[in-house]
Amino acid sequence: MIYLDHSATTPVDPRVFEAMKPFLTEQFGNPSSVYRAGQDVRWAVEDAREKIAGLLGAKPREIIFTSGGTESDNTSIKGVALNRGNGHIVTSRIEHPAVLKVVGWLEKQGFEATYLPVGSDGLVDPDGVRKSIRDDTIIVSIMHANNEVGTIQPIEEIAAIAHERGVVFHTDAVQTFGKMPVDVEKMGIDLLSLSAHKIYGPKGTGVLYIRKGTKLDPCVHGGHQEWGKRGGTENVAGIVGLGKAAEIAMMEMASDEKRIRGLRDRLETGLAGKITDTLLNGHREKRLYSLTSICVKFVEGEAMLLRLDHEGVAASSGSACTSGSLEPSHVLLAMGLPAEIAHGSLRFSLGKANTEQDIDKVIEVLPPIVEKLRAMSAFPR
Ligand SMILES: *Cc1c(COP(=O)(O)O)cnc(C)c1O
């Protein structure tokens, strides 16, 4: 299989698996236990916490381990909302469902929300953020990079605008952490979500960064773990794996970027030269180096995916979370694409193991697939 869906998930790095192994076997103690077998495990959890904190420019006390990006997004927004009891939320139309569905649910509970539009490049206008903030605004939540088109938002500027009005700023950094530097101090972030399985770590583990002094209610009530901010016995192996994955990501960030960007550009140029009537989605420069999102006119994305799969190529039409719904991507629609063009979307997200041969294979197999599908398509040309 040629795997080109790293924005959906990544394989666990063997070095990460090695680090996790002892905590799935002999090191089984509960980190909250007082005896040595518990305390050894506690040490491993705290070591991972310190690593992550260091990489984010945060303090260890500001790092909460969660079950992943979805829980971190939920806890950020619900946590602040439930703490305040009422108020107004600012977000964008292109957020991940883990943000959009939470805000939608909170609206049903009586909160109010503004969903900011984006330009055709997928960028949120910071001025729009400024104009949308009201006296009763409690949180601004804007993702760092979009998972479908890769556009990177001007987070620093948006955070500063939120802070001018004393509003908490949350960002979903699941797609950027490990791929580019993320510094909560420099960027002015109060709450940040990240996930292990997008950076060659295990599924079911994530982090919520909570700036000291940010008031939020827990969403998972239970024991005193994570300073009472998230109950439940820690997912020790997952946390250790996340720590290791983050450490590797930081060490290899520069060399990975150079190589993967080169492959992505090779793919884009190769496809553009062989397939007519395509659109490149997202901002040309301000986007993830690992991803290309295109719309192929007069063809269904799902049909291309099935045929690519038949050729051994795993890609996606947008996000893993919306595929199967057959709805065109909410991100592409928000960027102003007509539904019939948005239906023809394809996302290739590259990773560490990809080679030039992988890319050349896609450039070889996709054009005839498009040609065949276009020949039998009912789309008006
Ligand atoms: C994958 C993803 C999530 C969800 O993270 P999980 O760990 O799978 O819950 C949230 N936001 C973005 C941008 C993502 O890409």
The ligand as an ORCA input file, in Angstrom:
! r2SCAN-3c Opt
* xyz 0 1
  C      -7.512     14.266     13.823
  C      -7.961     15.621     14.250
  C      -8.705     15.814     15.438
  C      -9.165     14.656     16.270
  O      -8.129     14.067     17.008
  P      -8.366     12.601     17.623
  O      -7.135     12.364     18.419
  O      -8.522     11.677     16.464
  O      -9.586     12.684     18.474
  C      -9.046     17.085     15.789
  N      -8.678     18.143     15.047
  C      -7.972     18.018     13.917
  C      -7.578     19.224     13.145
  C      -7.593     16.749     13.480
  O      -6.903     16.629     12.339
*
